[in-house]
Amino acid sequence: MTVMIMQKTSSTQSRKHTDNRTVKHNLLSSVIVTSLLITSFIAQAEDSSFEEAWQYVDLYKNEQGDYFKLSGRLQLDSAWNDAEQGEFNDTSWRRFRFGFKGKIGELTGALEADINLNKSFSDSYNRLTDANLSWAMDDRTKLTFLKHSAGFTMDGKTSSKKLLTPQRNNLTNNLWFTAEYFTGVSVKGKLNDGWTYNTGVFSSDDSDEIGFSDTSYFALFSVSKTLSKSSLWEQGLVSVDYVYNDTHEAGNTRDFSQVISFSSKFKSNKWHLDSDFSYGKGDLGQSDVIGFVIMPYYQQSKSIQWVSRYTYLNSKNENGVRLARYESSVTSGRGDNYQEIYAGVNWLANGHKFKIQAGVQYSTMNDKANDGGEYGGWGVNLALRTYW
């Protein structure tokens, strides 16, 4: 019996040792590949012919400003997480979208499909993201209808094409409606003295294409103010987002009846400071959640950004907070208090149109209910992002 136990223990330790070596090997390989790509990208960033390659997506354009062009994005992720609760590592296609955009006179249109490159071709189609028409009512006001992005919170209203970190912060992940694209109508425009607004009503239908029939609706109102230059900042922007959600069990939204977000962006020389303070009023069993994000970053050059971030979330009741994307692959439970510290660097070869992002984070989740949501560990994320 003793011999069998020793053999089993030895076998278990051997598997763990092999798993650790595999994780380290995958991580080292990712770092080496990324380093080689970075060296190439920095050189290409200085080459104007590399940027000119994006002109080939323009299929037609005229002197009046009408155009017809290809659109899309391609994103690759390599993630490694090592926590007290377990490990996760994976390399996969994060997003692939492809479609068209066009403009005739005051009308613009977009049609774009979301495709999963991790599946076989026959099963790769997910849904339509953009499927909309817009009308420029005047030079300051635009009306958009059918399926388009409903953005709120700091990262929720930032396209995945232009995020400063590989993944959106976990405050946005918890409060924002991560399906992002909904069928509805919205109006955005510019007012006097640096004020802008964006307001709309959307169906919470979870249709893969355009859908109105099922579930209910939510309304979005956002207002922003560009601040005058001061001794503390060269550029400043403050925003307020408010969402009223008629929650429904079958709705394709988070279970919050109201969400309010106060966000800001400040710039002084090469330093930037972005922040978000948000609150969600829970419904359908979801607890109220409150939290904030502070994200300072330094624009070293046209091609290099250094980014840091601190995230804090707290729920009124147990199991009100979700873990972030790759953390939830280690343990899928929920908790009540979440904190994260992130540091990373972005290499931009053609602005955000072609970039590599690398970051490391340490995050924790408390779980008063003690039912599988506790988390504490490190994560590394390497990402390739391009769009056209």
Residue pairs with C-beta under 8 A, 6 or more apart in sequence:
19 87
23 80
23 82
23 87
23 89
26 78
26 80
26 89
26 91
27 80
27 89
27 380
30 78
30 80
30 91
30 382
31 382
34 356
34 358
34 382
37 356
37 384
38 347
38 356
41 303
41 347
41 348
41 349
41 354
41 355
41 356
42 303
42 347
42 349
44 50
44 349
44 350
45 302
45 303
45 348
45 349
45 350
50 349
50 350
50 354
51 350
51 353
54 350
54 353
54 388
57 69
57 70
57 71
57 388
58 67
58 69
59 68
59 69
59 70
60 66
60 67
60 68
60 69
61 67
61 68
61 69
64 105
65 103
66 102
66 103
66 104
66 105
67 101
67 102
67 103
68 100
68 101
68 102
68 103
69 100
69 101
69 102
70 98
70 99
70 100
70 388
71 97
71 98
71 99
71 100
71 101
71 110
71 112
71 130
71 388
72 96
72 97
72 98
72 99
72 112
72 387
72 388
73 95
73 96
73 97
73 160
73 161
73 385
73 386
73 387
73 388
74 93
74 95
74 96
74 384
74 386
74 387
75 93
75 94
75 95
75 96
75 160
75 383
75 384
75 385
75 386
76 91
76 92
76 93
76 94
76 383
76 384
77 90
77 91
77 92
77 93
77 94
77 166
77 381
77 382
77 383
78 90
78 91
78 381
78 382
78 383
79 88
79 89
79 90
79 91
79 326
79 379
79 380
79 381
79 382
80 88
80 89
80 379
80 380
80 381
81 87
81 88
81 89
81 326
81 327
81 329
81 330
81 377
81 378
81 379
81 380
82 377
82 378
82 379
83 327
83 330
83 331
83 375
83 376
83 377
83 378
84 375
84 376
84 377
85 330
85 331
85 374
85 375
85 376
85 377
86 330
86 331
87 330
88 326
88 329
88 330
90 326
90 329
92 118
93 116
93 117
93 118
94 383
95 114
95 160
96 114
96 115
96 116
96 117
97 112
97 113
97 114
97 115
97 129
98 112
98 113
98 115
99 110
99 111
99 112
99 113
99 130
100 110
100 111
100 112
101 108
101 109
101 110
102 108
102 109
102 110
103 109
106 135
106 136
106 137
107 133
107 134
107 135
107 136
108 133
108 134
108 136
109 132
109 133
109 134
110 130
110 131
110 132
110 148
111 128
111 130
111 131
112 128
112 129
112 130
112 131
113 125
113 126
113 127
113 128
113 129
114 125
114 126
114 127
114 128
114 129
115 124
115 125
115 126
116 123
116 124
116 125
116 126
117 124
126 208
127 181
127 208
127 209
128 147
128 181
128 208
128 209
128 210
129 147
129 149
129 180
129 181
130 147
130 148
130 149
130 181
131 146
131 147
131 148
131 209
131 210
132 144
132 145
132 146
132 147
132 148
133 144
133 145
133 146
134 142
134 143
134 144
134 145
135 142
135 143
135 144
136 142
137 143
140 189
140 190
140 191
141 187
141 188
141 189
141 190
142 187
142 188
142 189
143 185
143 186
143 187
144 185
144 186
144 187
144 188
144 200
145 184
145 185
145 186
146 183
146 184
146 210
147 181
147 182
147 183
147 184
147 209
147 210
148 181
148 182
148 184
148 186
149 159
149 180
149 181
150 177
150 180
150 181
150 182
150 184
150 186
150 200
150 202
150 218
150 220
151 157
151 158
151 176
151 180
151 198
151 222
152 176
152 220
152 222
152 241
152 243
152 259
152 261
153 171
153 172
153 175
153 176
153 241
153 259
153 261
153 263
153 276
153 278
154 169
154 172
154 261
154 263
154 274
154 275
154 276
154 293
154 295
155 163
155 168
155 169
155 171
155 172
155 176
155 276
155 293
156 168
156 172
156 175
156 176
156 177
156 180
156 261
157 222
157 241
158 168
160 168
160 385
161 352
161 353
161 385
161 387
162 352
163 385
164 274
164 295
164 297
164 305
164 307
164 346
165 295
165 307
165 309
165 342
165 344
165 357
165 359
166 344
166 357
166 359
166 381
166 382
166 383
167 173
167 324
167 325
167 326
167 381
168 176
169 276
169 293
169 295
169 309
169 311
169 340
170 311
170 313
170 322
170 323
170 324
170 338
170 340
170 363
171 276
171 278
171 291
171 292
171 293
171 311
171 312
171 313
172 276
172 293
173 322
173 324
173 325
174 254
174 280
174 289
174 291
174 313
174 321
174 322
175 254
175 256
175 259
175 261
175 278
175 280
175 289
175 291
176 254
176 259
177 218
177 252
177 253
177 254
178 254
179 206
179 252
179 253
182 202
182 203
182 204
182 205
182 218
182 252
183 202
183 203
183 205
183 207
183 210
183 211
183 212
184 200
184 201
184 202
184 203
184 217
185 200
185 201
186 198
186 199
186 200
186 201
186 202
186 220
187 197
187 198
187 199
187 200
188 196
188 197
188 198
188 199
189 196
189 197
190 196
191 197
193 225
194 225
194 226
194 227
194 228
195 223
195 224
195 225
195 226
196 223
196 224
196 225
196 226
197 221
197 222
197 223
197 224
198 220
198 221
198 222
199 219
199 220
199 221
199 222
200 219
200 220
201 217
201 218
201 219
201 220
202 217
202 218
202 219
202 220
203 211
203 212
203 215
203 216
203 217
204 215
204 216
204 217
204 218
204 245
204 246
204 248
204 251
204 252
204 253
205 211
205 212
205 213
205 214
205 215
205 252
206 214
206 215
206 250
206 251
206 252
207 214
214 250
215 248
215 250
215 251
215 252
216 246
216 247
216 248
216 251
217 246
218 243
218 244
218 245
218 246
218 253
219 243
219 244
220 241
220 242
220 243
221 241
221 242
221 243
222 239
222 240
222 241
222 242
223 239
223 240
224 237
224 238
224 239
224 240
225 237
225 238
225 239
226 235
226 236
226 237
227 233
227 235
227 236
227 237
227 238
228 236
229 235
229 236
230 236
232 266
232 268
233 266
233 267
233 268
234 267
234 268
234 269
235 265
235 266
235 267
236 264
236 265
236 266
236 267
237 264
237 265
237 266
238 262
238 263
238 264
239 261
239 262
239 263
239 264
240 260
240 261
240 262
241 259
241 260
241 261
241 263
242 258
242 259
242 260
242 261
243 256
243 258
243 259
243 260
244 257
244 258
245 251
245 253
245 254
245 256
245 257
245 258
245 259
245 283
246 257
247 253
247 255
247 256
247 257
247 283
247 284
249 284
254 280
254 286
255 282
255 283
255 284
255 285
255 286
256 280
256 281
256 282
256 283
256 286
256 289
257 281
257 282
257 283
258 280
258 281
259 278
259 279
259 280
259 281
260 278
260 279
261 276
261 277
261 278
261 279
262 276
262 277
262 278
263 274
263 275
263 276
263 277
264 273
264 274
264 275
265 272
265 273
265 274
266 272
266 273
266 274
270 298
270 299
270 300
271 296
271 297
271 298
271 299
272 296
272 297
272 298
272 299
273 294
273 295
273 296
274 293
274 294
274 295
274 296
274 297
275 292
275 293
275 294
275 295
276 292
276 293
277 291
277 292
278 290
278 291
278 292
279 288
279 289
279 290
280 286
280 288
280 289
280 290
281 288
282 288
282 289
282 315
282 316
282 317
282 320
286 320
287 315
287 316
287 317
287 318
287 319
287 320
287 336
288 315
288 316
288 317
288 320
289 313
289 314
289 315
289 316
289 320
289 321
290 313
290 314
291 311
291 312
291 313
291 314
291 338
292 311
292 312
293 309
293 310
293 311
293 312
294 309
294 310
295 307
295 308
295 309
295 310
296 308
297 305
297 306
297 307
297 308
298 305
298 306
299 305
300 306
302 348
303 347
303 348
303 349
304 345
304 346
304 347
304 348
305 345
305 346
305 348
306 343
306 344
306 345
307 342
307 343
307 344
307 345
307 346
307 359
308 341
308 342
308 343
308 344
309 340
309 341
309 342
309 343
310 339
310 340
310 341
310 342
311 338
311 339
311 340
311 342
311 363
312 338
312 339
313 321
313 337
313 338
313 339
314 321
314 336
314 337
314 338
315 321
315 335
315 336
315 337
317 336
318 336
318 367
318 368
318 369
319 333
319 334
319 335
319 336
319 367
319 369
319 371
319 373
320 334
320 336
321 334
321 335
321 336
321 337
321 338
321 365
321 373
322 328
322 334
323 330
323 331
323 332
323 333
323 334
323 335
323 338
323 363
323 365
323 373
323 375
324 340
324 363
326 379
326 381
327 363
327 365
327 375
327 377
327 379
330 375
330 377
331 372
331 373
331 374
331 375
332 372
333 367
333 371
333 372
333 373
333 374
334 367
334 373
335 365
335 366
335 367
335 368
335 369
335 373
335 374
335 375
336 366
336 367
336 368
336 369
336 373
337 365
337 366
338 363
338 364
338 365
338 366
339 363
339 364
340 361
340 362
340 363
340 364
341 361
341 362
341 363
342 359
342 360
342 361
343 359
343 360
343 361
344 357
344 358
344 359
344 360
344 381
345 357
345 358
345 359
346 355
346 356
346 357
347 355
347 356
347 357
348 354
348 355
349 355
352 385
352 387
353 386
353 387
353 388
354 385
354 386
355 384
355 385
355 386
356 382
356 383
356 384
356 385
357 381
357 382
357 383
357 385
358 380
358 381
358 382
358 383
359 380
359 381
360 378
360 379
360 380
360 381
361 378
361 379
361 380
361 381
362 377
362 378
362 379
363 375
363 376
363 377
363 379
364 375
364 376
365 373
365 374
365 375
365 376
366 374
367 373
367 374
367 375
